[in-house]
Amino acid sequence: MTGPEIHLKLPDNSQNMFLDKPIEADSTTDIIYMMCPMHLLTIEDKMKELEKGKVLAILTDYDGALEDIPEWCTKTGNEFLGILENPDYYTFYVKKTLELPLKSIEGKEQK
């Protein structure tokens, strides 16, 4: 028995975002059932723990994440690597590209 199907509205550039296979991640965070703004705050906290060049896998079923996470990467200077579609959730991959303090979603530097 499988879970319910997820039907999400995808952004226009979605064809470039989806992956055929998983990427090896250095850390994983499960934010399934988490919505805005908590999902981004959780990602920020997890990225602070990673060293430059490390990859974070983010598990989520929140449809807003399809736009929120790539935009968050652009705002914070981290590299968005793509999304792997699973039956009940998505796995987003983000590479930490800066060792400097991350800018929060409010635009303030974090220590």
N, CA, C and O of each residue as an XYZ file, in Angstrom:
444
protein
N       0.845     -1.178      0.000
C       0.000      0.000      0.000
C       0.887      1.237      0.000
O       1.850      1.317      0.762
N       0.564      2.192     -0.848
C       1.349      3.421     -0.923
C       0.536      4.569     -0.356
O      -0.682      4.471     -0.205
N       1.222      5.657     -0.043
C       0.580      6.844      0.514
C      -0.153      7.617     -0.560
O      -0.182      7.210     -1.722
N      -0.743      8.730     -0.172
C      -1.482      9.553     -1.130
C      -0.533     10.168     -2.150
O       0.633     10.435     -1.862
N      -1.063     10.385     -3.345
C      -0.270     11.019     -4.385
C      -0.132     12.495     -4.071
O      -1.048     13.116     -3.532
N       1.028     13.054     -4.414
C       1.264     14.478     -4.217
C       1.198     15.152     -5.579
O       1.901     14.751     -6.507
N       0.367     16.164     -5.703
C       0.254     16.937     -6.935
C       0.617     18.372     -6.615
O      -0.157     19.089     -5.980
N       1.784     18.790     -7.050
C       2.264     20.119     -6.732
C       2.387     20.965     -7.986
O       2.693     20.449     -9.061
N       2.150     22.261     -7.854
C       2.375     23.198     -8.943
C       3.865     23.489     -8.997
O       4.441     23.961     -8.016
N       4.489     23.215    -10.122
C       5.925     23.371    -10.241
C       6.285     24.706    -10.877
O       5.560     25.191    -11.746
N       7.393     25.304    -10.456
C       7.837     26.543    -11.072
C       8.230     26.319    -12.526
O       8.465     25.184    -12.940
N       8.302     27.395    -13.299
C       8.582     27.313    -14.729
C       9.903     26.614    -15.041
O      10.002     25.930    -16.060
N      10.918     26.766    -14.191
C      12.229     26.166    -14.456
C      12.361     24.770    -13.859
O      13.478     24.294    -13.660
N      11.252     24.109    -13.571
C      11.283     22.826    -12.869
C      11.977     21.716    -13.653
O      12.491     20.776    -13.046
N      12.006     21.794    -14.972
C      12.643     20.737    -15.745
C      14.134     20.634    -15.442
O      14.729     19.573    -15.632
N      14.739     21.713    -14.977
C      16.159     21.699    -14.648
C      16.422     21.306    -13.201
O      17.575     21.141    -12.803
N      15.373     21.155    -12.416
C      15.529     20.948    -10.986
C      15.486     19.484    -10.574
O      16.085     19.118     -9.562
N      14.799     18.645    -11.323
C      14.586     17.263    -10.899
C      15.745     16.352    -11.287
O      16.290     16.448    -12.386
N      16.107     15.474    -10.367
C      17.227     14.556    -10.538
C      16.734     13.154    -10.860
O      15.608     12.794    -10.518
N      17.575     12.362    -11.518
C      17.258     10.967    -11.827
C      17.658     10.018    -10.716
O      17.104      8.925    -10.591
N      18.626     10.438     -9.906
C      19.115      9.582     -8.823
C      19.531     10.454     -7.640
O      19.773     11.650     -7.803
N      19.613      9.857     -6.453
C      19.995     10.642     -5.279
C      21.442     11.127     -5.352
O      22.277     10.547     -6.046
N      21.709     12.194     -4.626
C      23.057     12.723     -4.464
C      23.518     12.305     -3.068
O      22.731     12.311     -2.122
N      24.784     11.946     -2.946
C      25.299     11.578     -1.623
C      25.362     12.838     -0.753
O      26.039     13.808     -1.092
N      24.651     12.803      0.357
C      24.588     13.955      1.255
C      25.424     13.700      2.508
O      25.586     12.563      2.951
N      25.943     14.780      3.058
C      26.718     14.695      4.287
C      25.819     14.751      5.521
O      26.204     14.302      6.601
N      24.630     15.300      5.352
C      23.674     15.423      6.452
C      22.268     15.457      5.858
O      22.076     15.841      4.704
N      21.292     15.047      6.666
C      19.889     15.045      6.225
C      19.038     15.683      7.300
O      19.249     15.465      8.493
N      18.066     16.480      6.860
C      17.088     17.032      7.790
C      15.685     16.695      7.288
O      15.390     16.850      6.103
N      14.835     16.241      8.183
C      13.471     15.852      7.867
C      12.531     16.975      8.302
O      12.311     17.193      9.493
N      11.981     17.682      7.314
C      11.033     18.755      7.622
C       9.655     18.432      7.044
O       8.872     19.332      6.738
N       9.372     17.145      6.901
C       8.047     16.719      6.443
C       7.027     17.194      7.467
O       7.258     17.102      8.673
N       5.907     17.697      6.988
C       4.812     18.285      7.772
C       5.129     19.685      8.280
O       4.309     20.268      8.990
N       6.288     20.247      7.944
C       6.652     21.585      8.388
C       6.331     22.587      7.281
O       6.569     22.322      6.103
N       5.789     23.736      7.674
C       5.417     24.757      6.700
C       6.147     26.063      7.003
O       6.868     26.180      7.994
N       5.941     27.028      6.134
C       6.558     28.335      6.229
C       6.162     29.040      7.522
O       4.993     28.989      7.904
N       7.078     29.682      8.195
C       8.495     29.868      7.869
C       9.404     28.843      8.542
O      10.621     28.890      8.366
N       8.832     27.924      9.306
C       9.658     26.996     10.088
C      10.573     26.127      9.218
O      11.677     25.782      9.640
N      10.127     25.773      8.015
C      10.975     24.911      7.182
C      12.278     25.622      6.813
O      13.337     24.995      6.808
N      12.218     26.917      6.506
C      13.433     27.651      6.159
C      14.321     27.907      7.375
O      15.547     27.866      7.272
N      13.709     28.168      8.510
C      14.491     28.375      9.730
C      15.237     27.105     10.130
O      16.375     27.165     10.596
N      14.592     25.963      9.946
C      15.229     24.683     10.243
C      16.406     24.430      9.300
O      17.460     23.960      9.727
N      16.221     24.742      8.027
C      17.306     24.580      7.047
C      18.478     25.492      7.409
O      19.631     25.064      7.368
N      18.190     26.739      7.760
C      19.253     27.666      8.163
C      20.065     27.106      9.324
O      21.295     27.138      9.305
N      19.369     26.595     10.332
C      20.065     26.036     11.496
C      20.941     24.850     11.100
O      22.069     24.720     11.575
N      20.428     24.001     10.242
C      21.186     22.816      9.825
C      22.408     23.211      8.988
O      23.469     22.600      9.116
N      22.264     24.228      8.134
C      23.379     24.665      7.301
C      24.510     25.251      8.143
O      25.678     25.144      7.771
N      24.173     25.862      9.263
C      25.197     26.415     10.157
C      26.123     25.317     10.682
O      27.294     25.574     10.963
N      25.605     24.103     10.814
C      26.370     22.972     11.337
C      27.327     22.379     10.307
O      28.277     21.682     10.664
N      27.074     22.656      9.030
C      27.880     22.058      7.964
C      29.096     22.904      7.628
O      29.083     24.125      7.785
N      30.147     22.240      7.162
C      31.328     22.928      6.657
C      31.122     23.258      5.189
O      30.303     22.638      4.510
N      31.868     24.234      4.712
C      31.827     24.622      3.302
C      32.066     23.395      2.422
O      32.966     22.599      2.689
N      31.260     23.249      1.376
C      31.392     22.140      0.439
C      30.549     20.921      0.779
O      30.437     20.003     -0.034
N      29.955     20.898      1.970
C      29.129     19.761      2.385
C      27.714     19.901      1.812
O      27.244     21.009      1.553
N      27.047     18.759      1.621
C      25.706     18.714      1.024
C      24.676     18.328      2.068
O      24.860     17.380      2.832
N      23.589     19.082      2.082
C      22.454     18.807      2.957
C      21.303     18.260      2.131
O      20.925     18.853      1.121
N      20.744     17.131      2.554
C      19.530     16.587      1.954
C      18.361     17.028      2.835
O      18.413     16.901      4.059
N      17.313     17.545      2.207
C      16.152     18.066      2.924
C      14.920     17.295      2.474
O      14.562     17.325      1.296
N      14.264     16.600      3.413
C      13.054     15.841      3.110
C      11.849     16.711      3.440
O      11.734     17.211      4.559
N      10.947     16.897      2.473
C       9.763     17.719      2.709
C       8.612     17.302      1.801
O       8.815     16.776      0.706
N       7.406     17.552      2.285
C       6.215     17.353      1.463
C       5.472     18.676      1.263
O       4.366     18.695      0.724
N       6.078     19.775      1.696
C       5.469     21.099      1.604
C       5.603     21.629      0.180
O       6.720     21.822     -0.300
N       4.485     21.867     -0.501
C       4.533     22.291     -1.896
C       5.193     23.652     -2.088
O       5.768     23.909     -3.146
N       5.124     24.520     -1.099
C       5.784     25.815     -1.199
C       7.293     25.713     -1.263
O       7.955     26.651     -1.706
N       7.850     24.591     -0.827
C       9.299     24.402     -0.840
C       9.863     24.370     -2.255
O      11.041     24.667     -2.453
N       9.041     24.013     -3.244
C       9.520     23.975     -4.625
C      10.019     25.337     -5.071
O      10.936     25.424     -5.888
N       9.439     26.384     -4.555
C       9.918     27.731     -4.856
C      10.796     28.260     -3.724
O      11.817     28.900     -3.977
N      10.401     27.995     -2.476
C      11.084     28.574     -1.319
C      12.551     28.154     -1.199
O      13.415     29.000     -0.970
N      12.837     26.872     -1.348
C      14.203     26.399     -1.116
C      15.171     26.900     -2.197
O      16.246     27.388     -1.850
N      14.833     26.798     -3.500
C      15.755     27.386     -4.501
C      15.944     28.898     -4.300
O      17.056     29.403     -4.454
N      14.870     29.621     -3.959
C      14.994     31.060     -3.711
C      15.856     31.328     -2.483
O      16.661     32.259     -2.483
N      15.695     30.515     -1.431
C      16.505     30.651     -0.229
C      17.985     30.461     -0.567
O      18.838     31.192     -0.064
N      18.285     29.489     -1.411
C      19.672     29.257     -1.820
C      20.244     30.484     -2.537
O      21.383     30.876     -2.284
N      19.473     31.075     -3.408
C      19.915     32.274     -4.117
C      20.182     33.416     -3.141
O      21.190     34.113     -3.256
N      19.288     33.604     -2.192
C      19.432     34.693     -1.219
C      20.597     34.491     -0.269
O      21.221     35.465      0.152
N      20.903     33.250      0.079
C      21.951     32.978      1.067
C      23.299     32.642      0.428
O      24.303     32.547      1.133
N      23.336     32.461     -0.888
C      24.593     32.143     -1.558
C      24.969     30.680     -1.542
O      26.107     30.330     -1.856
N      24.025     29.809     -1.179
C      24.282     28.369     -1.217
C      23.852     27.806     -2.566
O      23.033     28.406     -3.262
N      24.404     26.660     -2.929
C      24.145     26.077     -4.245
C      22.990     25.077     -4.182
O      23.052     24.084     -3.457
N      21.940     25.351     -4.949
C      20.819     24.422     -5.065
C      21.196     23.368     -6.096
O      21.458     23.698     -7.252
N      21.225     22.094     -5.685
C      21.670     21.015     -6.567
C      20.534     20.308     -7.286
O      20.739     19.753     -8.365
N      19.328     20.316     -6.701
C      18.200     19.672     -7.359
C      17.269     18.969     -6.391
O      17.462     18.989     -5.175
N      16.247     18.344     -6.974
C      15.188     17.671     -6.223
C      15.053     16.243     -6.736
O      15.070     15.999     -7.943
N      14.920     15.315     -5.813
C      14.600     13.934     -6.152
C      13.168     13.680     -5.718
O      12.815     13.896     -4.559
N      12.346     13.221     -6.650
C      10.938     12.962     -6.355
C      10.774     11.557     -5.800
O      11.216     10.580     -6.405
N      10.133     11.468     -4.639
C       9.814     10.198     -3.995
C       8.291     10.066     -3.981
O       7.601     11.056     -4.225
N       7.748      8.897     -3.708
C       6.286      8.735     -3.746
C       5.510      9.669     -2.808
O       4.438     10.147     -3.179
N       6.021      9.935     -1.614
C       5.264     10.721     -0.630
C       5.915     12.040     -0.245
O       5.338     12.803      0.530
N       7.096     12.327     -0.762
C       7.817     13.539     -0.392
C       8.893     13.819     -1.433
O       9.114     13.031     -2.352
N       9.548     14.945     -1.267
C      10.667     15.328     -2.115
C      11.933     15.409     -1.277
O      11.886     15.702     -0.082
N      13.072     15.144     -1.922
C      14.365     15.358     -1.296
C      15.072     16.457     -2.074
O      15.371     16.304     -3.259
N      15.336     17.565     -1.393
C      16.073     18.683     -1.970
C      17.536     18.537     -1.563
O      17.831     18.083     -0.458
N      18.453     18.920     -2.451
C      19.881     18.869     -2.155
C      20.470     20.265     -2.265
O      20.313     20.942     -3.281
N      21.149     20.686     -1.206
C      21.754     22.012     -1.140
C      23.204     21.861     -0.695
O      23.493     21.163      0.277
N      24.109     22.517     -1.409
C      25.532     22.499     -1.067
C      25.904     23.820     -0.404
O      25.611     24.895     -0.927
N      26.550     23.726      0.749
C      27.002     24.933      1.442
C      28.211     25.483      0.695
O      29.220     24.794      0.550
N      28.111     26.709      0.227
C      29.183     27.290     -0.577
C      29.934     28.390      0.141
O      30.971     28.846     -0.339
N      29.426     28.824      1.287
C      30.073     29.909      2.019
C      30.368     29.498      3.444
O      29.582     28.783      4.065
N      31.486     29.940      3.960
C      31.810     29.732      5.369
C      31.449     30.984      6.162
O      31.471     30.975      7.393
N      31.117     32.054      5.453
C      30.724     33.298      6.108
C      29.381     33.102      6.791
O      28.670     32.144      6.490
N      29.024     33.995      7.708
C      27.697     33.880      8.331
C      26.609     33.923      7.258
O      26.654     34.755      6.353
N      25.652     33.039      7.363
C      24.543     33.020      6.417
C      23.639     34.210      6.653
O      23.477     34.669      7.784
N      23.047     34.710      5.572
C      22.020     35.724      5.724
C      20.720     34.988      6.002
O      20.390     34.014      5.326
N      19.999     35.453      6.984
C      18.734     34.808      7.321
C      17.689     35.185      6.285
O      17.938     36.014      5.409
N      16.523     34.574      6.392
C      15.445     34.889      5.463
C      14.980     36.325      5.627
O      14.326     36.864      4.734
N      15.302     36.960      6.753
C      14.971     38.363      6.950
C      16.054     39.263      6.386
O      15.894     40.483      6.392
N      17.163     38.694      5.894
C      18.229     39.459      5.301
C      19.302     39.901      6.282
O      20.236     40.602      5.893
N      19.192     39.510      7.538
C      20.178     39.870      8.542
C      21.249     38.790      8.610
O      20.959     37.606      8.440
N      22.487     39.204      8.861
C      23.556     38.214      8.997
C      23.388     37.457     10.298
O      22.999     38.021     11.321
N      23.691     36.155     10.239
C      23.629     35.314     11.428
C      25.036     34.935     11.833
O      25.918     34.805     10.984
N      25.248     34.760     13.108
C      26.564     34.374     13.602
C      26.603     32.905     13.926
O      27.638     32.396     14.358
